[in-house]
Amino acid sequence: MKKKVISAVLCTTMAVAMLAGCGSNGGAKSNSTSKATSAASSAAESTSAKSKSTEPAKAEGGKNLVYWSMWNETEPQAEVIKDAIEEYQTESGNTVTVEWKGRDISTIIQAALDAGETIDLFDEDYQRVGQQYASKCMDLEDMAKAADYETHSVEALPTALRGWAGSLKGIAYQPYTSGIFYNKAMFKEAGIEKEPATWTEFLDACKKLKDAGYAPLVQDDAYVLYSYGFQIARHLGQDGVVDLCKNGGWAESEGALAAAKEIQSLVESGYYSEYAPDAYPNNENEIGYENAAMIVNASWVPSEITNNTKCDIEWGMFNYPTVDGGKDPATVANVGAQAFAIPDNSKNGQAAFDLIMKITTGAFDQKMALDTQSIPADPTNEEWPEMIAGCKDAFNALTNVYDWNMGLNTDADLKTVIQDNLMKLFEGKMTAEEFIAAVDAASK
Amino acid sequence: MKRNKKMIIAFITPALVTFLVMFVYPVIRTVIMSFFKVESLTASTSEWQFAGLDNYIGIWKTPIFRTSMINMGVIWLVGGVIVLSVSLLLAVILTSGVRFKSFFRAAIYLPNVISAVALAIMWIQYVFSKKYGMLTSFFRALGLDNLAKISWLDSDMKFWAMLIAFCFGAVGYYMLIFLSGIEQIPQDLFEAATIDGANKMGQFAHITLPLLKGVFKTNLTFWSINTMMFFVWSKMFSPVETEASTISPVVYMYNIVFGTKGVTQRDAGRGAAIGVTMALFVLIIFFIFNRVLKDDDLEY
């Protein structure tokens, strides 16, 4: 009998342990309930009509929002979000449970959405929100209109989200822009007085920098598609690049060949660092070591290089130059962002939207920009971090945007082939004609 | 011993249910999914469209998948020869009465304790770097300028650089298995051979190697599974954009199932077909090893 009891206890323990082990842990979780009770009473007093500003609506309180975050808890973005949540809780009387998933969210959020998991808001890359998750997300048009969101957003971002999803399915924040970032002191020393706007002016700047003893350009392996993407898109426009990747015809495309020849010319003229193309981020760090002047990249790169090399550089930035006979002006660039979205099964849609507005507009958007060296998502925030202040005019001048890699991502299999052959082009082991022939063969 | 059937069932049931739910169900679902066109891994079955063998035919028609299979084959063959030979050599040396055996055993095994991510960064940044990498500095110090100029991470050399780094990290694990296998062989066999006049090479060829057949089979199976699952090293050597020179089938599968930066098209059906194909490869290799290296011989 005694044995039976022990066995039964052991068996139960095993089953309970297994069930506990299978339970959700969801990564780092923080449940902010402080101040909720006291705030609830004050919030309850104010249940008046929804504010038309970006201030969160004074809800009745008492709701618990579940937020799956793409950040790790110790990242600067997470710190700003935590502050915004704390203020939101105080004002609304709601509580927010945050699960800090980090970048792994990109592999788990789809499953969570498909399974109908209780999530009230999450954030991820804005293109994936617009293209992959949109069908499982709430339409935010009405709430955005009520909150006067358009006044507080950079027009290109909601436009892109609507373009992908058909309507507003996400709220973009922490945007980036792209172009050519450079060391202002080197430009001055080389006698370059005006930021290049055309390819001829760009080549002239490269020559002056080389004559001054600096490597004009750096190039890491991770961004060869990005550099060539800019070059080919200037000739053909992104739609032209997409068409080439979808339907082939590389051998007949004058723009594709011209772009490859221009890259080949840069290589042969010795305008790239002697170590280019190097393994990311080795070559971009050459700018931090003050051996090189320019890099084709996005607005996170000044902060990244500064962190890597502890350099103290005055950064400048200009939009990628135009090419002779090219389709696109200099005012088109790759722009991207993160985006918040609300799953369509959320029962707290309005409350989640209010929290999103709290984070992505006004004071917390300003704080996000300054603390994370990024561009404010709310154009009414006019203070830009010093490191990327040079992007402001170029960013404000944009008339259209490119996707990441400017259309070269259209066919994922072909993209890998282009990447490999571009490496050879940048290494000087392949001519422009050979590059085009290799890509053309792979696209058939 | 008296058997209590109820207790046996009570104890087995939780494990069995867990096994069925966590292992058998996903396997069956993956196999079925591989015959359907499915965009998202967790899409409802109502969204699945039957595609027959299209996914299997499709992956083999895709050049980049074939490249990934070739990469994997080279890693398995060349890496396998290097790793298993070096690890066997080290195991034999360590069991031959060398001093500080424990220290060397720990030192050689150490890379297995360190995260592959950290190891890969170390190799990329501190060994292969064109500017200040150990190899460049070493050859330059010796005055071997031609060797110092080798770009270990350029398009031609990157795969081999990755393979060298991977092998470095793998040797210790297989050495430990060989080591335990050699230590199982009774010492009196070696003593008798020594008395009969056999030298160390003879003893190795006629005693150690034949008696390690089972251990070889174990190591070959583990090596095969490891190379089939080759992922982290490939990702670390091509961190932002996947490159054909370093792509492996699992990386390709991951890319098409989850998408990559700026690529939002997904194809979970094809991903499942790759998963099933890889599983079949492992089964075939295991079957071949079982046939070639039979366990019916004497071993310890």
Chai-1 contact restraints between the chains, C-beta under 6 A:
chainA,res_idxA,chainB,res_idxB,connection_type,confidence,min_distance_angstrom,max_distance_angstrom,comment,restraint_id
A,S7,B,M7,contact,1.0,0.0,6.0,A-B,restraint_1
A,C11,B,A10,contact,1.0,0.0,6.0,A-B,restraint_2
A,C11,B,F11,contact,1.0,0.0,6.0,A-B,restraint_3
A,M14,B,P14,contact,1.0,0.0,6.0,A-B,restraint_4
A,A15,B,P14,contact,1.0,0.0,6.0,A-B,restraint_5
A,M18,B,P14,contact,1.0,0.0,6.0,A-B,restraint_6
A,T107,B,F258,contact,1.0,0.0,6.0,A-B,restraint_7
A,Q110,B,S40,contact,1.0,0.0,6.0,A-B,restraint_8
A,A111,B,T42,contact,1.0,0.0,6.0,A-B,restraint_9
A,D114,B,T42,contact,1.0,0.0,6.0,A-B,restraint_10
A,R128,B,T264,contact,1.0,0.0,6.0,A-B,restraint_11
A,Q131,B,T264,contact,1.0,0.0,6.0,A-B,restraint_12
A,Q132,B,T264,contact,1.0,0.0,6.0,A-B,restraint_13
A,A222,B,P239,contact,1.0,0.0,6.0,A-B,restraint_14
A,A222,B,V240,contact,1.0,0.0,6.0,A-B,restraint_15
A,A222,B,E241,contact,1.0,0.0,6.0,A-B,restraint_16
A,L225,B,E241,contact,1.0,0.0,6.0,A-B,restraint_17
A,Y275,B,K130,contact,1.0,0.0,6.0,A-B,restraint_18
A,Y275,B,K131,contact,1.0,0.0,6.0,A-B,restraint_19
A,D278,B,K130,contact,1.0,0.0,6.0,A-B,restraint_20
A,A279,B,I124,contact,1.0,0.0,6.0,A-B,restraint_21
A,A279,B,L153,contact,1.0,0.0,6.0,A-B,restraint_22
A,Y280,B,P239,contact,1.0,0.0,6.0,A-B,restraint_23
A,N282,B,S129,contact,1.0,0.0,6.0,A-B,restraint_24
A,W404,B,G262,contact,1.0,0.0,6.0,A-B,restraint_25
A,N405,B,G262,contact,1.0,0.0,6.0,A-B,restraint_26
A,N409,B,G262,contact,1.0,0.0,6.0,A-B,restraint_27
A,N409,B,V263,contact,1.0,0.0,6.0,A-B,restraint_28
A,A412,B,V263,contact,1.0,0.0,6.0,A-B,restraint_29
A,D413,B,T62,contact,1.0,0.0,6.0,A-B,restraint_30
A,D413,B,I64,contact,1.0,0.0,6.0,A-B,restraint_31
A,T416,B,I64,contact,1.0,0.0,6.0,A-B,restraint_32
A,T416,B,T242,contact,1.0,0.0,6.0,A-B,restraint_33
A,T416,B,A244,contact,1.0,0.0,6.0,A-B,restraint_34
A,Q419,B,E241,contact,1.0,0.0,6.0,A-B,restraint_35
A,Q419,B,E243,contact,1.0,0.0,6.0,A-B,restraint_36
A,D420,B,E243,contact,1.0,0.0,6.0,A-B,restraint_37
A,D420,B,A244,contact,1.0,0.0,6.0,A-B,restraint_38
A,M423,B,S155,contact,1.0,0.0,6.0,A-B,restraint_39
A,K424,B,S155,contact,1.0,0.0,6.0,A-B,restraint_40
A,E427,B,D154,contact,1.0,0.0,6.0,A-B,restraint_41
